[in-house]
């Protein structure tokens, strides 16, 4: 498993798959649990840090490209997409990896670039409709 050792003082500096938005990511602890903190401008998104290993395992099981399908919490996720899996009752946490009510979406936008930075996946960088697959 990739080492999630970046802190607020030394975050990953990432871009969304199309390269249109920059954001940072680091790991912190909230209530004794590791949390992935993604900061986009002034917006802070929180995801259960287990999502990195869980998403990589899901991609390995699928063995092919999976559409990212990024969507805000209030929008429906495209069936079969990374976003849909990140909120599905069938995933290992039984629902949303996003932890901040109202900002639980975006899983398919902000988590895939981190997996790419960790060397766990291939990620497309098209203007739209990007996909990812496990390495």
N, C-alpha and C positions, 0 to 999 in steps of 0.2 A: 504494500500500500504506500502511496505517495505520502511524503511528510508534509503535514499542514502546520508549518512552524512560523509563518509570517505573523507579525504583530502589528498593532496600530502604528508603531514607530517605523516599521519596515514592511509595508504591505506589498502585495502583488499589484502592479500597475497594468491594467488590462484594457482591451477594447472589445466591444460587442462584435459578434461575428461579421457584420457588414463593415466594421471599422468606423462607424459613424459616431459612436459615443465612447468616451473614456470613463473608467471607473476604477476604484481600488477595492481590494478584498484582503481581509486578514481574519485570523481566528482569535476569538475572545472566549471568555467563560461567563455564562449567565446562569445563576442558580446551580452552579457546580457542573454545568454541561457545556461542552464545546459548541460554539456557534460560529458560523461563517458570516462575517459582516461585510456587506457590499455597500459602498458609498458612491452614489451617483450624484454629483453636485452636492446639494444639501440633503438629498434623500438617502436615508439609511434603510437597507433591507437586511433582514436577518433570516438565515436558513440553518436548519439543523446540520451541523458539520458532517454528520454521517452520510449526507447526501452525496458526497464525493465518491466514497467507496461503493455505495449502493448504486449510483448511476453507472459507474464503470462496470460493475457486475452485471447490471441489466443490459448494457450495450454488448458485453461479451456474450451473453446468452442469446441476444438477437443475432449477432454475427453479421450485421449489415448496417447500411445507413439508416438513421432515424431522423425524421424531420424535427427541428427545434420547436417550432410552433409557439414561440413566446407570446404570452398574453398577460394583461393585468388581472388581478384577482376577480374583478367584476365582469370580465369577458370570458366566454367559453373557450376552452382549449381544444385544439384540433385533435380528433381521435388518433391514437397511435403515436402522438408526438412526445417529445421529452417533457414539454409543459404538462400534458395530460397525465403522464406517468408521475410527475412531481406533485400531483394533487390527488392521485388515485387511492382509493381504499385498498387496492391490491398491492401497493408498494410496501417495502419493509416497515415503514412507520405507520402504515394504515391511514394515510391521508396527506395533508399538506406538509411539505418540508419547510415552507415559508412560515415564520413564527410571529410576524408582526401583523396583526389584524388590519386589513385594508391594504396591506402591501405584501401579501403572501404570494402573489403571482410573480412573473418575471423569471421564474426558475429556468425556463428555456432560453432566456436572454443572458443571464449573468453567471450561471454555473458552468455551461459548456466552455467558455473561454478559459476558466480556471483549469478544467480538466486538460485542455490543450496545453496550457503553460506547464502543467505537471507531467506532460508527456504521456497521458493516459488515453488520448483520443486524437483522431484526425477531425478537423472542423473545417467546413466550407466557409468561404468568405465572399459570397455573392452579395449583391445589393438586397436580395430578398430570398425567402424560401431556403435557408441554409439547413444543412444536415450535419450529423456527426456519427462517427463509428469508433468503436474501441480499437486501440492499438494492441 
